């Protein structure tokens, strides 16, 4: 696991680096003392995890994250507790107070390991191939290639590539089987593959509208808009 340490204090960076010696699966690929250096390191080395100070000269840790196109996992390290709520609003993995206690550091690393394990399981599952018999036609389809599922009475219509096929099952049954994977039910009649999201648009009364890479534009229900925001930090 590639780790980047971002802190304007050299002693703080060294403390994190020393503690990481207890985690042989981690490789510290770089350090940065400000947002500009961190951006360059992230672009060049693509770390899996950043230990990030919040208050730094120039841009803060939050401003750094806002400027990134792709954000690695983040564990904030700070001497100030007033940022805790904001840290979790941006979906941080953990929030460690300086000086960092070994047991809290260990708990943060345990969360990171659990998250990586879960993602690995999801990737393996998404490679699974399902067999669909649609009338006289048969399809072998990988779950990761399905971008949209719609309810059609007692059937579900699956969209993949340039094709679509019917599966004799209800949307509720499919939703139960796909729960925990990269699929999300956006309303009573539709499930989408989150990996195909292109853009998300805020709508009146807190609702969301989602544009897929395929060109489909779909509305998220009131209830599922709230759930989507909570799960994805939107």
LINBEL-V824991 format. One record per backbone hydrogen bond with DSSP energy under -0.5 kcal/mol. CO is the residue of the C=O (numbers start at 1). NH is the residue of the N-H. If there is no record, write none. Layout:
# LINBEL-V824991
co->{CO:CO}
nh->{NH:NH}
This chain:
# LINBEL-V824991
co->{1:2:2:3:3:4:4:5:5:6:8:9:10:11:12:13:14:15:16:17:18:19:20:23:27:27:30:32:34:35:36:37:38:39:40:41:42:48:49:50:50:51:52:54:54:57:60:61:62:63:64:65:70:73:74:74:74:75:76:77:78:80:81:83:84:85:86:87:88:94:96:101:102:103:104:105:106:107:108:109:110:111:112:113:114:115:116:117:118:119:120:121:122:123:124:125:126:128:130:132:132:133:134:137:139:139:141:142:143:145:145:147:148:149:150:152:155:156:156:157:158:159:159:160:163:165:167:167:170:171:172:173:174:175:178:178:182:184:184:186:189:190:190:191:192:192:193:194:196:199:201:203:204:207:208:209:210:211:211:212:216:218:221:222:223:224:225:226:227:228:229:229}
nh->{27:48:49:29:30:6:51:7:32:53:10:13:14:15:16:17:18:19:20:21:21:22:23:26:3:29:5:7:38:39:40:41:42:43:44:45:46:73:4:52:75:6:77:56:61:59:64:65:66:67:67:68:72:50:76:93:94:52:96:54:98:83:84:87:88:89:90:92:91:76:78:105:106:107:108:109:110:111:112:113:114:115:116:117:118:119:120:121:122:123:124:125:126:127:127:128:144:143:141:134:139:135:137:134:132:141:130:145:146:147:161:193:159:191:157:155:152:158:167:150:165:147:148:163:160:158:156:169:174:175:176:177:178:179:181:183:194:186:192:221:151:186:187:149:184:194:196:197:213:211:209:206:207:203:220:201:218:198:199:215:212:210:225:226:227:228:229:230:231:232:233:234}
